[in-house]
Amino acid sequence: MENKKQFRVYIGEPIPNLRPLLILKRHLGLPDYKGAKPFRAVYGAMDFGFLALEKDTAKADFFLLPHSFSVGMSRNTAYVSRLSALAGTHGKKLVIFAEGDSTASVAVPNALVFRTSQYAHNRQPNEIIMPPQVYAEDVFSDETFFAREKKEKPVVSFCGWSALGTVREKAKFFARNAYADFRTRFLGDPHAEPRKQGIYFREKAMTAFEASPLVETVFVKRDFFSVNKSTIKLPREVLRAEYLKNIQDSDFVLAPKGDGNFSIRFYEALALGRFPVLVDTDCVLPDEENLPYENHIVRVPYREIARLGRFVARFYERFTPDSYAEAQVAARAFFQNELRLDVFLKKSFAKLF
C-alpha cells in the first residue's frame, strides 16, 4: 500500500453554498483562490492528486465528508448521518476533517477523524492528529531557507500576538484563566491549566527567556491577531515579511499553543529550518509515535516553563558548527518529507487503506 498512487474516494453530493474541503479544490473544478487570505491560496501550492473521486460506492477505498466538520456541520447533522450510514452499508470508513481550534468529540459512527487540535488525555481512538496547513506558500520556497552559523548563544524568536489590546480581550483572558485556576485549585482538575488561552503561555515563556542568561531573544510583541481582518493593524504583506524575517534571524522559535492546542508557527519554523520550542500543554503531535521529533524540536512541559532557557541551551550545545548547519537542513527536510499537509495525508492514507 505504501506505493499506491491514488485513493478512490466517494464524497456524495457536496452541500450547495457551503465551502468544500480545500484539498478537493481541483477535483471539484474550483478556480485558484485570488483573494487576500494566503492560508486559502496555499492549498493550490500542494499536491492532492493522490485522491481520485469515485462515483461507485463499492469501488471507493473510503468515504470522505466533503466539508470541514468545523464549518457548518452542526446545522447539517442529517447530511453527515446519511453519508456515515451509507459508508457503513458498504463496509467503508468515513473520513472526516475537523480542522481548527475545537477539541470537541466528533460523534459520528464509523468515522476516522483527522484533526489539528486535541489534548492527549481527551484523544479518542478514532482520531488522527494532522498538521495544519501553513499560512502561506512562501515557506515552501528554497529561497526562504538558509542555514545560520552557530554562535556562542542561541537566539530565540517570537513574532505575533502576545499582548492584550481591547477591554473585551482582557476580560475574556482573565475570565478564562480564573475559571482554569478555580478548577485546578478547588476541584483538583489536572487538565484545567493547559486549557488556558495561548497568550498566557506566550507571555510566561517570553518572560522566562528574557530572564535567562543562556539565550538571546528577538521578540516582536503585537497586541492584535494578524490573521483576523477585524483586528489587523498593518497590511498583511508587511506583517508576513516581519514574521518570516523574525524566524530566519533566529535559531529557535517559541511555538506554544494558540486558542487551539496546536501552533502553525511550529510547522513554519521547521519549514524554514529553525527549531520550534514547544511548550507542551498536553499536546499530541502528528504521528508522534513514529516520527523523530526529538531531533528537531525542543519540547518543554508547561510546568517547567521557567527553565526554558536551560532546555534550549542543552539542545544547542550538542551541535558543532558543521553539524549545526546539517541539523537545520534536516529540520526543513523533516517538514517537507513528513509534516507538509499533502505529504502527511498521502502517507496516512497509505497506512490506513
C-alpha distance (Angstrom), angle and dihedral (degrees) to the residues before:
residue distance angle dihedral
M1 . . .
E2 3.80 . .
N3 3.82 91.0 .
K4 3.80 96.4 46.2
K5 3.79 107.8 132.0
Q6 3.81 99.8 -162.2
F7 3.77 139.0 23.0
R8 3.78 118.7 -151.0
V9 3.79 110.5 -133.9
Y10 3.78 131.0 -173.1
I11 3.81 114.6 -149.2
G12 3.79 103.1 167.5
E13 3.80 115.0 -149.9
P14 3.82 114.2 -28.4
I15 3.80 116.2 -130.5
P16 3.82 109.9 -96.5
N17 3.80 116.3 -112.5
L18 3.81 92.7 11.6
R19 3.80 115.4 111.9
P20 3.81 110.3 -109.5
L21 3.78 124.7 -139.1
L22 3.78 106.4 -71.0
I23 3.81 90.5 -135.6
L24 3.84 84.3 70.9
K25 3.79 95.1 50.0
R26 3.79 96.1 111.3
H27 3.80 94.3 36.9
L28 3.80 89.1 58.3
G29 3.81 93.6 44.6
L30 3.79 94.9 -114.6
P31 3.81 117.8 161.3
D32 3.78 122.6 -111.2
Y33 3.78 111.7 -85.6
K34 3.81 111.2 -103.9
G35 3.80 99.7 174.4
A36 3.78 131.4 109.2
K37 3.81 97.5 -91.0
P38 3.82 110.9 92.2
F39 3.80 92.1 -172.4
R40 3.80 88.5 69.6
A41 3.79 95.4 42.6
V42 3.82 91.9 52.3
Y43 3.80 91.0 75.4
G44 3.79 88.1 69.2
A45 3.80 89.3 61.2
M46 3.80 92.8 56.9
D47 3.79 129.4 75.4
F48 3.80 117.6 -122.1
G49 3.79 93.4 161.7
F50 3.80 89.5 121.1
L51 3.82 86.2 80.6
A52 3.80 119.9 78.4
L53 3.79 122.4 -175.6
E54 3.80 112.7 -122.4
K55 3.82 122.4 -164.3
D56 3.79 94.7 -170.6
T57 3.81 105.7 81.9
A58 3.81 91.8 -158.3
K59 3.80 92.5 57.7
A60 3.80 96.7 47.9
D61 3.79 119.3 109.8
F62 3.81 88.3 -148.6
F63 3.78 142.4 -17.4
L64 3.81 119.3 -108.0
L65 3.78 128.0 -157.0
P66 3.84 99.1 -131.3
H67 3.80 94.6 -147.7
S68 3.76 132.4 58.3
F69 3.78 109.8 -96.5
S70 3.79 86.7 -139.0
V71 3.82 92.6 62.1
G72 3.77 120.1 63.6
M73 3.79 99.7 -30.1
S74 3.81 94.4 113.7
R75 3.80 86.0 68.1
N76 3.80 94.0 44.1
T77 3.80 103.9 49.9
A78 3.81 92.9 135.5
Y79 3.81 90.2 56.2
V80 3.82 91.4 52.5
S81 3.81 92.0 45.6
R82 3.81 92.7 52.5
L83 3.80 92.5 50.2
S84 3.81 91.2 46.5
A85 3.81 92.1 49.7
L86 3.79 92.0 48.1
A87 3.79 90.7 50.8
G88 3.79 90.2 50.7
T89 3.81 91.4 50.0
H90 3.80 89.0 58.6
G91 3.81 94.6 42.2
K92 3.81 91.8 -112.3
K93 3.78 133.2 133.7
L94 3.80 121.3 -117.8
V95 3.81 110.9 -135.3
I96 3.80 113.9 -149.3
F97 3.79 127.8 -171.6
A98 3.80 115.4 -148.2
E99 3.79 103.0 179.2
G100 3.77 124.1 172.7
D101 3.79 136.2 47.9
S102 3.80 101.4 -46.2
T103 3.81 120.1 110.3
A104 3.81 95.3 -177.6
S105 3.78 116.1 133.3
V106 3.80 116.7 -100.2
A107 3.79 102.1 -136.0
V108 3.79 99.7 -162.4
P109 3.82 119.1 133.1
N110 3.78 118.8 -120.7
A111 3.82 92.7 12.5
L112 3.78 135.2 141.3
V113 3.79 107.9 -156.1
F114 3.80 121.6 -151.8
R115 3.78 109.1 -164.2
T116 3.80 139.4 166.4
S117 3.81 100.6 -150.3
Q118 3.79 129.1 52.1
Y119 3.80 142.8 128.8
A120 3.79 116.0 -123.0
H121 3.81 93.8 -125.9
N122 3.81 90.4 52.0
R123 3.79 99.1 45.5
Q124 3.79 115.4 125.2
P125 3.82 123.6 -141.7
N126 3.82 92.4 -113.7
E127 3.82 94.9 50.7
I128 3.80 122.7 105.8
I129 3.78 116.4 -166.9
M130 3.78 110.9 -138.6
P131 3.81 134.0 -175.2
P132 3.80 116.0 -102.5
Q133 3.77 121.3 -120.8
V134 3.78 111.5 -89.9
Y135 3.78 115.1 -110.4
A136 3.80 96.0 -110.2
E137 3.78 140.0 0.5
D138 3.82 93.0 -114.6
V139 3.82 90.1 93.2
F140 3.82 89.9 60.1
S141 3.81 91.5 63.6
D142 3.80 119.3 96.6
E143 3.80 86.8 -142.1
T144 3.80 91.3 71.3
F145 3.80 93.6 55.7
F146 3.78 128.5 81.9
A147 3.79 131.6 150.2
R148 3.79 118.9 -115.3
E149 3.77 124.5 -138.3
K150 3.77 116.9 -110.5
K151 3.81 110.7 -107.0
E152 3.79 133.1 -174.2
K153 3.80 93.1 -90.6
P154 3.79 129.1 26.2
V155 3.79 120.1 -118.8
V156 3.80 117.5 -130.5
S157 3.80 118.6 -159.8
F158 3.75 140.1 -167.9
C159 3.78 129.8 173.0
G160 3.78 119.7 178.5
W161 3.76 149.7 56.5
S162 3.78 108.7 -13.7
A163 3.78 105.5 134.2
L164 3.80 129.5 63.6
G165 3.76 115.5 -117.6
T166 3.80 114.3 176.5
V167 3.79 128.9 47.2
R168 3.79 88.5 -118.2
E169 3.82 91.6 55.5
K170 3.80 91.0 49.2
A171 3.80 92.8 48.7
K172 3.81 92.0 49.3
F173 3.79 91.3 47.3
F174 3.80 96.2 50.3
A175 3.81 93.7 42.3
R176 3.79 92.3 51.4
N177 3.81 92.5 46.7
A178 3.80 92.8 46.2
Y179 3.79 90.7 52.6
A180 3.81 91.3 49.3
D181 3.80 91.4 48.7
F182 3.80 90.7 49.4
R183 3.80 91.6 52.0
T184 3.80 91.4 46.9
R185 3.80 99.0 46.6
F186 3.79 103.2 32.9
L187 3.81 104.7 25.8
G188 3.80 97.6 34.4
D189 3.80 92.1 -128.1
P190 3.85 106.1 168.5
H191 3.80 91.7 -166.9
A192 3.81 100.1 52.7
E193 3.82 101.4 85.6
P194 3.83 96.6 53.9
R195 3.80 87.8 57.3
K196 3.79 92.7 64.2
Q197 3.79 115.8 118.3
G198 3.79 114.5 -78.5
I199 3.78 93.5 -117.7
Y200 3.82 88.2 66.3
F201 3.81 91.2 61.7
R202 3.80 92.3 41.2
E203 3.79 91.5 56.2
K204 3.81 93.9 45.5
A205 3.80 92.5 46.8
M206 3.80 94.3 49.2
T207 3.79 90.7 48.3
A208 3.81 89.9 52.2
F209 3.80 93.2 48.6
E210 3.80 93.5 46.7
A211 3.81 89.3 53.2
S212 3.81 93.8 49.9
P213 3.83 119.4 96.5
L214 3.82 89.2 -160.5
V215 3.81 97.5 73.3
E216 3.77 142.5 35.8
T217 3.78 119.9 -132.3
V218 3.80 136.4 -145.7
F219 3.80 107.1 -174.8
V220 3.80 125.6 172.4
K221 3.80 104.9 -167.8
R222 3.79 117.3 -161.6
D223 3.79 127.9 -171.9
F224 3.79 92.8 -150.3
F225 3.79 139.3 58.4
S226 3.79 107.4 -111.5
V227 3.83 95.9 -153.8
N228 3.81 94.4 56.1
K229 3.80 111.7 85.9
S230 3.81 90.9 -154.0
T231 3.82 93.7 58.1
I232 3.81 104.1 30.8
K233 3.81 113.4 116.8
L234 3.83 104.0 -175.3
P235 3.82 135.0 37.2
R236 3.82 112.7 -73.6
E237 3.79 93.4 -122.7
V238 3.82 91.6 54.3
L239 3.79 92.4 49.7
R240 3.79 92.6 45.5
A241 3.81 92.9 51.0
E242 3.81 90.7 50.3
Y243 3.80 90.7 47.9
L244 3.81 94.4 50.3
K245 3.80 93.4 46.3
N246 3.79 90.0 50.0
I247 3.81 90.0 56.9
Q248 3.80 94.9 42.1
D249 3.81 92.3 51.4
S250 3.80 92.8 55.9
D251 3.79 140.9 64.1
F252 3.80 99.2 -143.9
V253 3.80 129.7 31.8
L254 3.78 122.2 -151.0
A255 3.81 105.1 -128.8
P256 3.81 113.7 171.6
K257 3.78 123.2 155.7
G258 3.77 124.1 -69.1
D259 3.80 121.9 -153.2
G260 3.80 85.9 -51.4
N261 3.80 120.7 52.6
F262 3.80 93.9 -101.4
S263 3.79 139.8 62.7
I264 3.81 131.3 -134.7
R265 3.82 86.2 -161.8
F266 3.82 88.1 64.3
Y267 3.81 91.1 62.9
E268 3.79 96.3 39.6
A269 3.80 90.2 53.2
L270 3.82 89.9 55.8
A271 3.80 90.8 45.2
L272 3.81 88.4 57.2
G273 3.80 92.7 47.0
R274 3.79 96.4 -105.6
F275 3.80 128.2 126.9
P276 3.81 116.8 -111.5
V277 3.78 119.0 -139.9
L278 3.78 105.0 -142.7
V279 3.78 117.0 -160.2
D280 3.79 96.5 -151.7
T281 3.80 108.4 -133.6
D282 3.81 95.0 172.7
C283 3.81 87.7 -61.8
V284 3.78 129.0 178.4
L285 3.80 116.4 -153.8
P286 3.81 124.2 -157.3
D287 3.82 111.2 -82.4
E288 3.80 89.8 -18.0
E289 3.80 90.9 160.8
N290 3.81 89.3 69.1
L291 3.81 108.9 23.0
P292 3.86 122.9 85.1
Y293 3.80 98.2 -124.5
E294 3.81 90.7 154.5
N295 3.82 89.0 72.6
H296 3.79 94.3 56.5
I297 3.81 111.1 27.9
V298 3.79 141.1 46.7
R299 3.81 109.5 -129.2
V300 3.79 116.6 -165.8
P301 3.82 125.0 -179.8
Y302 3.79 109.4 -120.3
R303 3.81 90.3 -122.3
E304 3.83 88.6 62.4
I305 3.77 95.5 49.8
A306 3.83 91.7 122.9
R307 3.84 88.4 65.2
L308 3.80 96.6 54.0
G309 3.79 93.4 117.4
R310 3.80 91.8 55.7
F311 3.82 92.7 49.2
V312 3.81 91.6 51.3
A313 3.82 93.9 44.9
R314 3.80 91.1 51.2
F315 3.82 91.4 51.5
Y316 3.83 91.5 46.9
E317 3.80 94.8 48.3
R318 3.78 93.7 63.3
F319 3.82 92.4 69.9
T320 3.78 130.8 84.4
P321 3.82 117.0 -152.1
D322 3.81 90.2 -96.9
S323 3.79 96.9 43.5
Y324 3.81 89.8 47.0
A325 3.80 91.7 61.4
E326 3.80 89.6 47.1
A327 3.81 91.3 49.9
Q328 3.80 91.3 55.7
V329 3.79 90.9 51.7
A330 3.80 88.6 48.1
A331 3.82 92.0 51.1
R332 3.79 90.8 54.7
A333 3.80 91.1 46.2
F334 3.80 89.7 50.1
F335 3.78 89.3 58.2
Q336 3.80 94.8 43.7
N337 3.80 95.9 45.9
E338 3.81 100.7 37.3
L339 3.80 115.2 12.0
R340 3.79 106.7 37.7
L341 3.78 102.3 112.0
D342 3.81 98.7 -121.5
V343 3.82 92.5 45.6
F344 3.80 92.6 46.9
L345 3.79 93.6 50.3
K346 3.80 93.8 48.0
K347 3.81 91.1 51.8
S348 3.80 92.1 44.7
F349 3.79 93.4 51.6
A350 3.79 89.7 47.9
K351 3.79 89.7 57.7
L352 3.79 93.9 44.2
F353 3.78 102.4 40.5
